[in-house]
């Protein structure tokens, strides 16, 4: 069976690395982004569109669906737009909702007829660990969390058609988005790396490996899942909070036991 993958933001970063990996596996790949990739391949196609523009996405989706039978839709494109809650604007939320959620809906609706006809499909989101909460991520965290909820809903609706829907949620990954916030080789970068249980920042290859698992036809029994590719950061935070809670609880329980009259339990 031949496979065709539509990757939003396939021109750079995680999207470009995944595109190269799928091309190496004999996929046809379509990149949808504001700019075409600066590299070429006989099976690489490009559709230029601003995913913040709903009308542009509708037009681009129709173009892709008219020319290709997409088997794999990877909604990878994203923006962060960081700011404190005092500075956040409703337009930040509506803008990123279109990019992260609205564009995904338009694209999946365009790709579904071919997937259903084949009885096979893979729909994948590139979300973020920030869906669990992160400072200065009001719009980003909200819309990335929305991806997870939408993916779970679609997973239930599309499972009877052989279509799985899953989410990859990266932590700090060395991409242009990361460098736009953290200066290269800065003390902040070093501190971030040390804060991760694995002791290093993530790479695009780490993210690609997760996507490849979900892309595989052999992964058809896995749907509605979110795979955090964050070096353990998400769970390190929860572990620290849980350890503090357990320590406090045990301390209180111990004091209660010490204060009980002898013979009572």
C-alpha positions as CSV (number, residue, x, y, z in Angstrom):
1,X,0.0,0.0,0.0
2,X,1.4,3.4,-1.0
3,X,1.2,6.2,1.6
4,X,0.9,10.0,1.2
5,X,1.5,12.3,4.2
6,X,0.4,15.9,4.4
7,X,2.5,17.7,7.0
8,X,1.7,21.3,8.0
9,X,4.9,23.2,8.7
10,X,6.8,20.5,6.8
11,X,9.3,23.1,5.6
12,X,11.4,23.4,8.7
13,X,12.1,22.0,12.2
14,X,10.2,18.9,13.4
15,X,8.1,18.9,10.3
16,X,11.0,18.9,7.9
17,X,12.8,16.1,9.8
18,X,9.6,14.0,9.8
19,X,9.2,14.7,6.1
20,X,12.7,13.4,5.3
21,X,12.1,10.3,7.5
22,X,8.8,9.5,5.6
23,X,10.4,10.1,2.2
24,X,13.1,7.6,3.2
25,X,10.3,5.1,3.8
26,X,8.9,5.6,0.3
27,X,6.1,8.0,1.3
28,X,4.9,10.8,-0.9
29,X,5.0,14.0,1.3
30,X,3.2,17.3,0.9
31,X,4.4,20.2,3.0
32,X,1.8,22.9,3.7
33,X,3.3,26.1,5.1
34,X,3.8,29.8,4.4
35,X,7.0,29.0,2.6
36,X,8.2,26.1,0.5
37,X,11.0,23.8,1.9
38,X,14.5,25.0,0.8
39,X,15.3,21.4,-0.2
40,X,13.9,19.1,-2.8
41,X,13.0,15.5,-3.4
42,X,11.2,13.7,-6.3
43,X,8.3,12.8,-4.0
44,X,8.2,16.1,-2.0
45,X,5.4,18.5,-2.9
46,X,4.7,21.9,-1.5
47,X,1.5,23.9,-1.0
48,X,2.0,27.5,0.3
49,X,-0.7,28.8,2.7
50,X,-1.0,30.9,5.8
51,X,-2.6,28.6,8.3
52,X,-3.7,31.6,10.4
53,X,-6.0,32.5,7.5
54,X,-9.1,30.2,7.5
55,X,-10.0,31.0,3.8
56,X,-6.4,30.2,2.7
57,X,-6.5,26.9,4.5
58,X,-9.9,25.9,2.9
59,X,-8.4,26.7,-0.5
60,X,-5.2,24.8,0.2
61,X,-7.1,21.8,1.6
62,X,-9.2,21.6,-1.6
63,X,-6.0,21.7,-3.7
64,X,-4.4,18.9,-1.8
65,X,-7.5,16.7,-1.8
66,X,-8.0,17.2,-5.5
67,X,-4.5,16.1,-6.4
68,X,-3.6,13.5,-3.7
69,X,-5.2,10.7,-1.6
70,X,-3.8,11.6,1.8
71,X,-3.3,8.6,4.2
72,X,-1.4,10.5,6.9
73,X,-2.3,14.0,8.1
74,X,0.3,15.5,10.5
75,X,-0.7,18.9,11.9
76,X,2.7,20.0,13.0
77,X,2.6,23.8,12.4
78,X,2.5,26.0,15.4
79,X,3.3,29.3,17.0
80,X,3.9,30.2,20.7
81,X,3.1,33.9,21.1
82,X,4.3,34.0,24.8
83,X,3.1,36.7,27.2
84,X,2.0,37.1,30.8
85,X,-1.7,36.9,31.6
86,X,-1.9,40.7,32.2
87,X,-0.7,41.2,28.6
88,X,-2.6,38.5,26.8
89,X,-5.4,39.4,24.4
90,X,-8.5,37.5,23.3
91,X,-7.1,37.8,19.7
92,X,-4.1,35.7,20.9
93,X,-6.5,32.9,21.7
94,X,-8.6,33.2,18.5
95,X,-5.5,33.4,16.4
96,X,-3.9,30.3,17.8
97,X,-7.2,28.5,17.9
98,X,-7.4,28.9,14.1
99,X,-3.8,27.8,13.6
100,X,-3.8,24.8,16.0
101,X,-7.5,23.7,15.9
102,X,-9.4,25.3,13.0
103,X,-6.8,24.5,10.4
104,X,-6.7,20.9,11.6
105,X,-10.5,20.6,11.3
106,X,-10.5,21.9,7.8
107,X,-7.7,19.7,6.7
108,X,-9.1,16.5,8.2
109,X,-12.4,17.1,6.6
110,X,-10.7,17.4,3.2
111,X,-8.7,14.2,3.8
112,X,-11.4,12.0,5.3
113,X,-13.1,10.8,2.1
114,X,-9.9,9.2,0.8
115,X,-9.1,7.7,4.2
116,X,-12.5,6.3,4.7
117,X,-12.6,4.9,1.1
118,X,-9.3,3.1,1.8
119,X,-10.3,2.0,5.3
120,X,-7.0,3.4,6.6
121,X,-5.7,6.6,7.9
122,X,-3.5,8.3,10.4
123,X,-4.2,11.7,11.9
124,X,-1.5,13.2,14.1
125,X,-1.1,16.4,16.1
126,X,2.1,18.0,17.3
127,X,0.9,19.5,20.6
128,X,3.1,20.4,23.6
129,X,3.9,19.7,27.2
130,X,2.6,23.2,27.7
131,X,-0.9,21.7,27.4
132,X,-0.3,20.7,31.1
133,X,0.3,24.3,32.0
134,X,3.3,26.6,31.6
135,X,4.0,30.3,32.5
136,X,3.4,32.8,29.7
137,X,1.5,30.3,27.6
138,X,-2.2,31.4,28.0
139,X,-3.2,31.0,24.3
140,X,-0.6,28.4,23.4
141,X,-1.4,26.1,26.4
142,X,-5.1,26.4,25.9
143,X,-5.1,25.6,22.2
144,X,-2.5,22.8,22.5
145,X,-4.7,21.3,25.2
146,X,-7.6,21.7,22.8
147,X,-5.7,19.5,20.3
148,X,-5.6,16.7,22.8
149,X,-9.4,16.9,23.5
150,X,-10.1,17.1,19.8
151,X,-7.9,14.2,19.0
152,X,-9.7,12.0,21.6
153,X,-13.0,12.9,20.1
154,X,-11.9,12.1,16.6
155,X,-10.3,8.9,17.7
156,X,-13.7,7.7,18.9
157,X,-15.5,8.8,15.8
158,X,-13.0,7.5,13.2
159,X,-11.9,4.2,14.8
160,X,-14.6,2.2,12.9
161,X,-13.0,3.4,9.6
162,X,-9.5,2.2,10.4
163,X,-8.4,5.8,11.1
164,X,-6.3,6.4,14.3
165,X,-5.8,9.8,15.8
166,X,-3.0,10.5,18.2
167,X,-0.9,13.3,19.7
168,X,2.8,13.9,20.2
169,X,3.4,16.4,22.9
170,X,7.1,17.6,22.9
171,X,8.8,19.4,25.7
172,X,11.8,21.7,25.0
173,X,13.1,20.8,21.6
174,X,16.0,22.5,19.8
175,X,14.2,24.2,16.9
176,X,13.8,27.7,15.6
177,X,10.8,28.2,17.9
178,X,13.0,27.3,20.9
179,X,15.8,29.6,19.8
180,X,13.3,32.4,19.4
181,X,12.8,32.3,23.1
182,X,16.0,31.0,24.6
183,X,19.4,32.3,23.4
184,X,21.8,29.7,22.1
185,X,24.4,28.4,24.6
186,X,23.0,30.7,27.3
187,X,22.8,30.0,31.0
188,X,19.1,29.6,30.6
189,X,19.6,26.8,28.0
190,X,22.0,25.1,30.3
191,X,19.6,25.4,33.2
192,X,16.7,24.0,31.1
193,X,18.8,21.0,30.1
194,X,19.8,20.3,33.7
195,X,16.1,20.5,34.8
196,X,15.2,17.5,32.7
197,X,15.5,14.0,34.2
198,X,17.4,12.8,31.1
199,X,19.8,15.7,31.4
200,X,19.5,17.1,27.9
201,X,17.2,19.1,25.6
202,X,15.2,17.3,22.9
203,X,16.0,17.1,19.2
204,X,13.8,16.9,16.2
205,X,14.8,13.3,15.8
206,X,13.3,12.6,19.2
207,X,10.0,14.0,18.0
208,X,10.2,12.2,14.6
209,X,10.7,8.8,16.4
210,X,7.4,9.3,18.2
211,X,5.5,10.3,15.1
212,X,6.9,7.3,13.2
213,X,5.4,5.0,15.8
214,X,2.0,6.4,15.3
215,X,2.4,6.5,11.5
216,X,3.2,2.8,11.3
217,X,0.3,0.7,9.9
218,X,1.2,-1.8,12.6
219,X,0.1,0.8,15.3
220,X,-3.6,0.4,14.4
221,X,-4.6,-0.6,17.9
222,X,-3.3,2.6,19.4
223,X,-5.6,5.6,19.1
224,X,-6.7,8.6,21.2
225,X,-3.3,8.7,22.9
226,X,-0.9,11.5,23.9
227,X,2.8,10.7,23.9
228,X,4.9,13.2,25.9
229,X,8.3,13.6,24.4
230,X,9.7,15.8,27.1
231,X,12.7,14.1,28.7
232,X,10.5,13.3,31.7
233,X,9.9,16.9,32.6
234,X,6.2,16.7,32.9
235,X,6.3,13.8,35.3
236,X,9.3,15.2,37.2
237,X,7.2,18.2,38.2
238,X,4.3,16.0,39.2
239,X,6.7,13.6,41.0
240,X,8.1,16.5,43.0
241,X,4.7,17.7,44.0
242,X,3.5,14.2,44.8
243,X,6.6,13.5,46.9
244,X,6.0,16.7,48.9
245,X,2.4,15.7,49.4
246,X,3.3,12.2,50.5
247,X,5.9,13.5,52.9
248,X,3.4,15.9,54.5
249,X,0.7,13.3,54.7
250,X,3.0,10.7,56.2
251,X,4.2,13.3,58.7
252,X,0.7,14.1,59.8
253,X,-0.3,10.4,60.0
254,X,2.8,9.6,62.0
255,X,1.9,12.4,64.5
256,X,-1.6,11.1,64.7
257,X,-0.4,7.6,65.5
258,X,2.1,8.8,68.1
259,X,-0.8,10.7,69.8
260,X,-3.2,7.7,69.9
261,X,-3.6,6.0,73.3
262,X,-1.8,2.7,73.6
263,X,-3.8,-0.3,72.3
264,X,-5.8,1.7,69.7
265,X,-5.2,1.5,66.0
